[in-house]
Amino acid sequence: MGRFVNPDNSAFQVTLNSEIYVDKTGLIDNINKVLNTMQGYICNSRPRRFGKSVTANMLAAYYSKGCDSEEMFSNLEIGKKEGFKKHLNKYNVIQLDIQWFMSNAGSTDSVVPYVTQSIITELMEIYPGHLLADTTTLPEALSRIKEATGQKFIVIIDEWDALIRDEATSQKVQAGYINFLRGMFKGTEPIKYIQLAYLTGILPVKKKKTQSALNNFDEFTMIDPKIFAKYTGFTEEEVYRLCNQYRCNFNEVKRWYDGYFLEGFHVYNPEAVIKVLRWNQFQSYWSLTGTYEAIVPLVNMDFDGLKTAIIEMLSGSSVKINTKSFQNDTISFANKDDVLTYLVHLGYLGYDQYQKTAFVPNEEIRQELTAAVGSTSP
């Protein structure tokens, strides 16, 4: 058991200790079905405060052989599934939080070397004698361990896109990071040592040039969540049940925090719902997520029709957008549709995948966007 290799289940236990917990372990059953298949490469992106880290910690607690989580999961939804014990704590897991590594690496160009050295050091301790002293790359280390032991790895990366979203990160560093991910997950050799790759962040995987190396990932996004829709946030049924329990006005909660309509599910921001239930104060909690400062320059970008489209949506209209040209980064905006698509991924806009339209989802976001528009230059 290490910090990053075969971690314990303490992080997810903190979630279970919380006053309000909504069981989303049914997601695990869907992931169990793609273990050790070509579909076992997943990028599940969603906005801040929509439970990305909770999900990553849940998966690590369930799969990691560094802990015993049967009691933790047995009374949850996954505990009632047929394959519950088959996969429980059976795998070598590597769990990474790229935001944490960025905060501790000293500089953005040190992140990949820091990740690599940290994981290889732990692997050498867990698998003495299986790695050469001069092993310098993580893909090489995983490949050698698989060859020597026959054991594959589950790799879980939280905030996978933190380097991509950081404006201080140079394109050279970003390219090096994507190349690191390519070495880990793309090609014939990684298929031999990867049991599952699960990436989560705000952005889907990059699309163009060297980034096309990540096109083997199935993407689940705010644009197209597929079977992960009801695990993206709290569903209306879950919120209704919580409102009854906490004697909170459901209609008011719906007005403030509903609006994301994904694959037939009304989806609510979990963080906002939990706070309004605990404190009984209807207000915008979104500015606490740290993205508000980022959207002001976005709204102020000089793309024809951008501010007009946002004002139309603030008045209650929906606006057609083309999500195809967005390059899944924060520097390649070419038109208003790219900006609006990014706002969908950030959660500042809802998206109708059938009508191909964007809209302001609820009162919380309306207040935030109104403030952002008011902060932009004339």
C-alpha positions in Angstrom: 0.0 0.0 0.0 1.4 3.4 -1.0 0.4 7.0 -1.5 -0.2 6.5 -5.2 0.2 2.8 -5.9 -2.5 0.6 -4.4 -3.8 3.3 -2.1 -6.1 2.7 0.9 -9.8 3.7 1.0 -9.5 6.6 3.5 -10.3 9.3 0.9 -13.7 7.7 0.0 -14.4 7.0 3.7 -14.4 10.7 4.3 -17.2 11.1 1.7 -19.2 8.3 3.4 -18.7 10.0 6.7 -20.4 13.2 5.4 -23.9 14.2 6.6 -25.3 14.0 3.1 -24.2 11.2 0.8 -25.9 10.1 -2.4 -25.0 6.6 -3.6 -23.4 6.7 -7.0 -21.7 3.4 -6.8 -23.9 2.0 -9.6 -21.3 3.6 -11.9 -18.8 0.9 -10.8 -21.0 -1.8 -12.3 -20.8 -0.1 -15.7 -17.1 0.1 -15.5 -16.7 -3.5 -14.4 -18.2 -4.5 -17.8 -15.3 -2.9 -19.7 -12.4 -4.0 -17.6 -9.6 -5.5 -19.7 -11.4 -4.6 -23.0 -10.7 -2.0 -25.7 -13.5 0.1 -24.1 -11.6 0.2 -20.8 -10.2 3.7 -21.7 -12.6 6.3 -20.2 -12.5 10.1 -20.0 -15.4 11.3 -17.8 -15.5 15.1 -17.8 -17.8 17.3 -15.8 -17.7 20.8 -14.2 -16.1 21.7 -10.9 -18.0 20.6 -7.8 -19.8 17.8 -9.7 -18.1 15.0 -7.8 -15.1 14.2 -10.0 -12.7 13.6 -7.1 -15.3 11.7 -5.1 -15.8 9.3 -8.1 -12.0 8.9 -8.5 -11.7 8.1 -4.8 -14.6 5.7 -5.0 -13.1 3.7 -7.9 -9.7 3.6 -6.1 -11.4 2.3 -2.9 -13.2 -0.4 -4.8 -10.5 -1.7 -7.1 -7.3 -1.2 -5.0 -5.7 -4.3 -3.6 -4.1 -2.0 -1.0 -7.3 -2.1 1.2 -10.3 -4.2 2.2 -13.5 -2.3 1.3 -16.1 -5.0 1.5 -17.8 -3.5 4.5 -17.6 0.0 3.0 -19.5 -1.0 -0.2 -21.6 -4.0 0.8 -24.7 -1.9 1.7 -24.4 0.4 -1.3 -25.8 -0.1 -4.8 -22.7 -1.9 -6.1 -22.9 -4.3 -3.2 -26.1 -5.7 -4.7 -24.6 -6.4 -8.1 -23.7 -9.9 -9.2 -20.0 -9.1 -9.9 -19.5 -7.1 -6.7 -16.9 -9.4 -5.0 -15.3 -10.6 -8.3 -13.6 -7.2 -8.8 -13.5 -5.9 -5.2 -9.9 -5.0 -4.2 -8.4 -7.3 -6.8 -6.3 -4.9 -8.8 -3.1 -2.9 -8.8 -4.3 0.7 -8.8 -2.3 3.9 -9.6 -4.2 7.0 -8.5 -3.0 10.4 -9.5 -4.3 13.9 -8.9 -2.6 16.2 -11.4 -3.6 19.3 -9.6 -1.9 18.0 -6.4 1.3 17.3 -8.4 1.2 20.7 -10.0 1.0 22.3 -6.5 4.0 20.3 -5.3 6.2 20.0 -8.3 7.6 23.5 -8.1 6.9 24.4 -11.7 4.7 23.1 -14.5 7.7 21.6 -16.5 8.5 19.5 -13.4 5.1 17.9 -13.2 5.7 14.9 -15.5 9.2 14.1 -14.0 7.7 14.4 -10.5 4.8 12.0 -11.3 7.2 9.6 -13.0 9.7 9.5 -10.1 7.1 9.3 -7.4 5.4 6.3 -9.0 8.5 4.5 -10.0 9.9 4.8 -6.5 6.8 3.2 -5.0 6.8 0.5 -7.7 10.4 -0.4 -6.9 9.4 -0.8 -3.2 6.4 -3.0 -4.0 8.1 -5.0 -6.7 11.7 -5.3 -5.7 13.9 -6.9 -8.3 11.5 -6.4 -11.2 12.7 -3.0 -12.3 16.1 -1.9 -13.4 17.8 0.8 -11.4 17.9 3.0 -14.4 14.2 2.7 -15.3 13.2 6.2 -16.3 9.7 6.1 -17.8 6.5 5.0 -16.2 5.2 3.0 -19.3 8.5 1.1 -19.2 8.1 0.3 -15.5 4.5 -0.9 -15.9 5.4 -3.0 -19.0 8.3 -4.7 -17.1 6.1 -5.5 -14.0 3.4 -7.0 -16.2 6.0 -9.1 -18.0 7.5 -10.3 -14.7 4.3 -10.8 -12.7 1.4 -11.1 -15.2 -0.4 -8.3 -13.3 -2.1 -5.4 -15.0 -2.8 -2.0 -13.7 -5.8 0.3 -13.2 -4.8 3.9 -13.7 -7.1 6.6 -12.3 -6.2 10.3 -13.1 -8.1 13.1 -11.4 -7.9 16.6 -12.8 -6.2 15.1 -15.9 -6.6 18.4 -17.7 -5.1 20.7 -15.0 -2.0 21.3 -17.1 -4.1 21.9 -20.2 -6.3 24.5 -18.5 -3.5 26.4 -16.7 -2.7 29.5 -18.7 0.8 29.5 -17.2 1.7 26.2 -18.9 3.6 26.5 -22.1 2.6 24.7 -25.2 5.9 22.8 -25.0 5.0 21.5 -21.5 1.5 20.7 -22.6 2.8 18.7 -25.6 5.2 16.8 -23.3 2.3 16.0 -20.9 0.1 14.7 -23.7 3.1 12.7 -24.9 3.4 11.2 -21.4 -0.3 10.2 -21.6 0.2 8.7 -25.0 3.1 6.6 -23.8 0.9 5.4 -20.9 -2.2 4.5 -22.8 -1.9 4.4 -26.6 -0.5 1.6 -28.7 0.0 -2.2 -28.5 2.2 -2.3 -25.4 -0.1 -0.4 -23.1 -2.9 -2.8 -23.9 -0.8 -5.5 -22.3 -0.5 -3.7 -18.9 -3.6 -1.5 -18.7 -6.7 -3.1 -17.1 -8.6 0.2 -17.0 -7.7 3.8 -17.6 -10.1 6.4 -16.0 -9.4 10.1 -16.6 -11.6 12.8 -15.1 -11.5 16.5 -15.4 -13.4 19.5 -16.8 -12.3 19.0 -20.4 -12.6 16.1 -22.8 -9.4 14.7 -24.2 -7.5 16.8 -26.7 -8.3 16.4 -30.4 -5.6 17.7 -32.8 -2.1 16.9 -33.9 -0.1 15.1 -31.1 -3.3 15.1 -29.0 -4.9 12.7 -31.4 -2.9 10.1 -29.7 -5.6 10.0 -27.0 -8.5 9.2 -29.4 -8.7 5.6 -28.0 -10.7 7.0 -25.0 -14.4 6.9 -24.9 -15.6 10.3 -23.8 -18.5 11.1 -21.4 -19.1 14.8 -21.3 -21.7 17.5 -20.5 -22.2 17.5 -24.3 -22.7 13.8 -24.6 -22.8 11.9 -21.2 -24.2 8.6 -22.6 -24.7 6.0 -19.8 -22.9 8.2 -17.2 -25.7 10.9 -17.3 -27.3 9.9 -14.0 -23.9 9.7 -12.3 -22.9 13.2 -13.4 -24.7 15.0 -10.6 -27.7 14.6 -8.4 -30.8 13.5 -10.3 -34.2 15.1 -9.7 -35.5 12.0 -7.9 -32.5 12.1 -5.5 -32.9 15.9 -4.9 -36.7 15.5 -4.3 -36.0 12.8 -1.7 -33.4 15.0 0.0 -35.7 18.0 0.1 -38.3 15.9 1.9 -35.8 14.7 4.4 -34.4 18.2 5.1 -37.8 20.0 4.8 -36.5 22.2 2.0 -38.6 23.8 -0.7 -38.1 21.5 -3.7 -39.5 23.9 -6.2 -37.1 26.6 -5.1 -34.2 24.2 -5.2 -35.3 23.3 -8.7 -35.4 26.9 -9.8 -32.0 27.7 -8.4 -30.0 24.5 -9.2 -31.7 22.4 -11.9 -31.3 22.9 -15.6 -28.8 20.3 -16.8 -30.9 17.9 -18.9 -28.7 14.8 -19.7 -30.1 11.8 -21.5 -33.5 12.3 -20.0 -32.2 13.0 -16.5 -32.6 16.4 -14.8 -29.2 16.8 -13.2 -28.3 19.2 -10.3 -25.0 20.5 -9.1 -24.3 18.3 -6.0 -22.2 20.9 -4.2 -24.9 23.5 -4.4 -27.7 21.2 -3.4 -25.7 19.9 -0.3 -25.0 23.5 0.8 -28.6 24.8 0.4 -29.9 21.7 2.3 -27.4 22.2 5.2 -27.6 26.0 5.5 -31.1 26.7 4.0 -29.8 29.7 2.1 -30.7 30.1 -1.5 -27.8 31.8 -3.2 -25.1 31.3 -5.8 -22.4 28.9 -4.6 -20.8 28.8 -8.0 -18.4 31.7 -7.5 -16.7 29.6 -4.8 -15.6 27.1 -7.4 -12.8 29.3 -8.8 -14.1 29.4 -12.4 -15.8 32.8 -12.1 -12.6 34.8 -12.8 -11.9 32.6 -15.8 -15.3 33.3 -17.5 -15.0 37.1 -17.5 -12.3 37.2 -20.1 -14.2 34.5 -22.0 -17.4 36.6 -22.2 -15.3 39.6 -23.2 -13.7 37.9 -26.2 -14.1 39.8 -29.4 -16.0 37.2 -31.4 -18.8 38.3 -33.5 -22.2 37.6 -31.8 -20.7 36.2 -28.6 -22.0 38.7 -26.1 -25.3 39.0 -28.0 -25.8 35.2 -27.7 -25.1 35.3 -24.0 -27.5 38.2 -23.4 -30.2 36.2 -25.4 -29.7 33.2 -23.2 -29.9 35.4 -20.1 -33.3 36.5 -21.3 -34.5 32.9 -21.5 -33.7 32.0 -25.1 -31.7 29.0 -26.4 -28.9 29.5 -28.9 -27.7 27.1 -31.6 -24.1 26.2 -31.2 -21.6 24.1 -33.1 -19.6 22.1 -30.6 -17.4 20.3 -33.2 -14.7 22.9 -33.6 -13.7 23.3 -30.0 -10.2 21.9 -29.5 -10.7 21.0 -25.8 -8.2 23.5 -24.5 -8.2 27.1 -23.3 -6.0 28.7 -25.9 -7.4 27.7 -29.3 -10.7 29.6 -29.4 -11.5 30.5 -33.0 -15.1 31.6 -32.8 -18.0 32.2 -30.4 -19.1 28.6 -30.6 -15.8 27.5 -29.1 -16.3 29.8 -26.2 -19.9 28.7 -25.7 -18.9 25.1 -25.9 -16.2 25.7 -23.2 -18.9 27.3 -21.0 -21.0 24.2 -21.4 -18.1 22.0 -20.1 -17.6 24.5 -17.3 -21.2 24.2 -16.3 -22.1 27.8 -17.0 -24.4 26.8 -19.8 -26.7 23.8 -20.3 -26.8 22.0 -23.5 -29.6 20.2 -25.4 -27.9 17.4 -27.3 -30.9 16.8 -29.5 -31.6 20.5 -30.5 -27.9 21.4 -30.5 -28.6 24.5 -28.4 -27.1 26.1 -25.3 -29.0 27.9 -22.6 -28.7 29.3 -19.1 -29.7 26.4 -16.8 -30.9 28.0 -13.6 -31.0 31.0 -11.3 -27.6 30.3 -9.8 -25.9 30.4 -13.1 -28.0 33.3 -14.3 -26.7 35.5 -11.5 -23.1 34.4 -12.2 -23.3 35.1 -15.9 -25.1 38.4 -15.3 -22.3 39.5 -13.1 -19.7 38.3 -15.6 -21.4 40.2 -18.5 -21.5 43.3 -16.3 -17.8 43.0 -15.6 -16.9 43.0 -19.3 -15.8 46.1 -21.2 -18.3 47.8 -23.4 
